[in-house]
């Protein structure tokens, strides 16, 4: 490995190892509620605190973004509404971590708490208090993959088995937490160092959310201390650091605590799989029917890809003439799920192989 010696000797530099002259500490205020309207945010006391150079809320960052063009439903800081415990409400940049923490404490946010949805099977039945108003029944994305005729296939089967599998949500827990350092250059361009797996996606998202030309944004990827898909989306702190640096006029670094890493999440979604398979006495599979619900959390992220892959690889490696797959990625008031080792396929493949073992 080219970077092996630096890693084993400790000489390698990760994002949180980096420092620049005049660098400030950035911190993010997270929502204490799973689902609530933001009535008001008062940052005046925080702004007056000595050692604080920037305070930013969602009113200053209204541009929506997302890893996929069909799913731009996030903002750097919440605008009008929070959608999970840990959602980003405001950011500060200060001389020290202690001052930044005090600045967060001084921010007064008033909320109107709304009903929250934590179970995707209940969430999909919702008609009011939707997580996103443009997503009826909290269905973020659905995908249907049908070929052949499953009813004819089941009629040809000598044995039909039906099972329900409920696979838990899993997070990556990489050794290195998310960390980003942002600096605006004298010519107005932006340089960002970040623990990311997708520097080009990050560059494009920084440009769109900060409304800058792409050629004015440079992203540098230091060594990454584990990703496994968890750093293959743009994480809010990457954008927050840049916004705070622009307002403060100084470099800003944000490094998440382990608790904040779990807020960022983007891990493997809880997946509920209802699976029906038909087989003949001589072992020929005649039909497969599956209904899969993924708990997508509060935002789209990689949602359309994740639910698509669940269906596309459900019956991989087998000759099955009749397949019916109905997949639903459902919004809940939890941190958004995303890519993780196998990206939507693992739970579906697990269920299918387990059912074959049972047969």
N, C-alpha and C positions, 0 to 999 in steps of 0.2 A: 504493500500500500504506500502511495506517495506521501500521505499525511500520517502514516503510522508512527514514525519516530517522534514527531511533535506531540502526538497524543499520549504515547507511553512515557515521555519525559516530562510532560506537563508544560511544554513550551507552546503548545497550540492555543490559539485565542478563540474563545467563543464570544457570543455577543455581549454577555454580561461582563466579560473581562475588559471590554473596550472603554476608554475614557477620552474626553476631549477637553481642552481648556474652556473654562466657563460653563461646563456642563451642569444642567439642572436635573433634579430627580422628578420624574413624573409619576403620578398616582391616579387611580381611577376610582370614582365613587360608584358602587354597585347597588342595584335595587334590593331592598329588603323584602319586596313583595313579588309573588309569582305572576300576578296579572293586575295591573292598575293603570288608571289614567293619571298623568302628571298634571295636577292643578296649577302648581307654581314651583319655581326654584329660585331661592334667594341666595345669591353668591356674594353679597356685599361685604359681609364680615370676613369671608375668606379672602376677598380681594384686598382688604385693608391690612391683612396680617403681614408684618414685616418678613421679608424673605420669600414672599410669593410673587412670581413674575407673570403668571398666566392662569386664568380659570376659563374653562370652555364648557358649554352645555350644548344640547342638541339644537337649540335655536340657531347656533352658528354653524352647524354641520348638517344641513337638511338633505344633502345629496345621497340617494340610495345606491347601494352597491350589492354585489353578490358574485360568487365564483363563476356562475353561469349566467348568460344574458337573459334567460327565461326566469331567473329567480332573484332579481334585484329587490330585496325586501328589508335590508339592514341599513342602518345609519351608524355613524361613528359613535354618537351618543344618542340615547333615546329621544325621539321627538313625539311629544304628546302622550306616549304610552310605554310602559315597560311590560315585558312578556315572559320573564323568568327571574327567579331569585339569582342575582348576579348580573343581570342586564346592566349595560353601561349608562350611567346617568350624567356624569360630569367628569372632567379631568382637571388636574392642577399640576403646575410645575413650580418647584421651589428649590431653595438652596440646599436643603437636606431632607432626608426621609422623615425625620421627626416633624419638621415644619409642614411638609406635604401632608402627613397624616393629620395634623391639627387643622390644616386648611380643609381637608375633606370633612372633618367633624363639624366645622363651622358652616358648611353648606346646609341650608334648610330646604328640604323638598317636601311638598305636601301632595299626598296621593289620595285618589278615590279608588279603593280596592274593589276589584271585579271578581266574579267567579272564575276559578282556575280549573284547568283540565290537565290531569296528570296521567290518565289512562287513555290510550289511543282508541280503545273500543267504545269508551264513553264520549270521547272528544268527537268522533266521527258522527255521532248522533246530534251534536250541538246545532242549534238554530239561532241562538242569541249569544251576545257577548263573545263573538268570534275573536280568535287570536289575531287574524288579519281580516279586515272587512271584505276583501275581495276573494276570500277563499271559503265558499259555502261548505258547511259541515266540517270546517277545519281540514279539508282535504287539500294538502299542498300540491300533490301530484298523483295521478293514477295512470296505470299502464296495463294494457290488456294484450295478451299474446295467445291467440287461438289458432290452431290448425288441425285439420282432420275433423272427426266427429266423435267427441268423447262418449256420447251416449251409445253409439254403435260399438265403440271400443269396449265399454263396460259390459255390453250385452255379449260380447265374445269371450269375456273373461270367465275362468272357472273359480276365481277367488278375488274378492275385492276387500281391500283394507282401508279403513279411515282412521286418521290420527290427528291430534292437535299437539303442536310443539310451541312452547313459549320460551324463547331464548333471551336471556337477560342482556341489558345494555352493558357495554364494556368500554373503558377508556384506555388510552395508550400508556399513560404514566411513564413517559420518557424521562430519563435522568435529568436532562436539561429543561428547565422551565422556559416558557416563551420570553424573549428579551429583544428589545429594539432600541436603537440609538438613531436619532434624526438630527440633521443639521442643514440649515439653509445657508447657501454660499453667498458671497458678496454680489454675484451676478443674478441672484434670485432663483437659482436652481436648487434642487433638493437632493441631498445624499442621505440614504438610509442604510444602516447596517442591521440585519435582522436574522434571527434564527428561523429560517424558512426553507421549505422544500420547493417553493414556487416563486423565485425572484422575478420572473417576467410577469406573472399574474399580479404580483404585488406592485410592480412598477406601474402597470396599467391602471390598477385600482387607486393608487395614490394620485395619479394624474387626473382621473375622473372625479374623485371625491374632493380633491383640492382645486379642481378646475385649472390645471396646469397643462402645458404641452408635454407630451410624453418624452420628448428629447431633453426636457429640463429636469427629469427625474432619473436618478441613478440608484439602483439597489445593489448593495454588496452583501454577499452571503458568506459569513465566516464559517468556521467549523460548526456543525450542527450535532448536538448531543442527543441524538435520537429523534425520530419523527414518526415513522410507521404509518404515515398518512395524517397524523395529527397536526402537521405543519404544512399540509398541502392545500390549505385554504388561507385566505387573508384573515388574520386574527385582529380584532378591534384595536389592541394596543399598538399595532404597527401604524395604523392611521392616526390614533390618538397622539402618539409621540410626535408625528409630523405636524399636526394641527397646533399642538402646544408649542413646539419649536418655532413655528411661524409667528405665533402671537407673542411669545416671550422674546424673540430675537436672539435666542441662545440655543445651543444644542440641548436636547432633552433625551434622557434614557428612561425607559420603563421596563422593569423586570417583574414578571408576575410571581406572586407567592404560589405555593403549591395549591392552596385553596382556589386562587384565581385561575390556575391551570384547569382545574375541574370545571369552573364556570365557562372557560373557553371551549373545552370539551372537543367536539367534532369527532367523537368516537363511533363505535359500531352501535347501531340502533337496536333497541329492543325489537324483536321480530316475532310476531304471532303467525304461525303457519298452520292452516287447515289443509290437510293433504289426503287425497283419495287416489289409490292406485289399483289398477286391474291387471291380473296376470293369468296365464294359462297353466295347465298342469305341467307342461314341458318347459316352463320358465320364460315364456315370451311375454313381455310387457305389452299390453293392449291399449291402455289409456292412463293418463295422469291428469288430475284436476287439482289445482291449488288456489287458495285464496290467502294472500299474504298482506298483513298490516304491519307497517314499520312505524315506530314511534320516532318521528323526525325532530322533535323538539320545536323550538319557537320560530326557527327561520329555515329557509330553503336550503342554503348551502349546496352540497352536491346531491340534493334529494332526487332530482329527476334521473340522475345516473345510477344512484344506489338502488332505487326500486326497479329500474330497467334491468340492471345486472341480475337481480334476484330472479327475474323471469327468464332471461336469456340463458342462464346457466343452470336452471333448475333441473333440466333433464340431460345435461351434458354427458357425453360418452355412452349414451344408451340409444338403441333403436326403438323409438316410441312413435307410432304412427298418428296418435291422437293426443293432443295436449291442449288444456285450457288453463291459462294463468290469468288471474285478476289480482293486481297489486295496487296497494294504496299507501302512500306516504302521508301520515296524518300528523298535523301540528299538535303539540302539547305545550304546556307552560313549563318547559324544562330547557336546559342548554341544548343548542342545536347539535344533531349528530352529523356525521360526514363520512370521510374515507378512513378505513382502517383495514390493513392487511386482508385483501380479498374483496374489499369494497362492495358490500351488498350481497355477495355470493355465499359467504361462509355459512350463514344460518340456514339458507335454503338448501344448500348442498348437504349440510349436516342432517337436516330433517329427512331428506330423500334417502340418503344412505342408511339412516337409522330405520326407516320404514322398510327398506329392502331387507335389512337384517331381521326385523320382526317377522316379515313374510317367510 
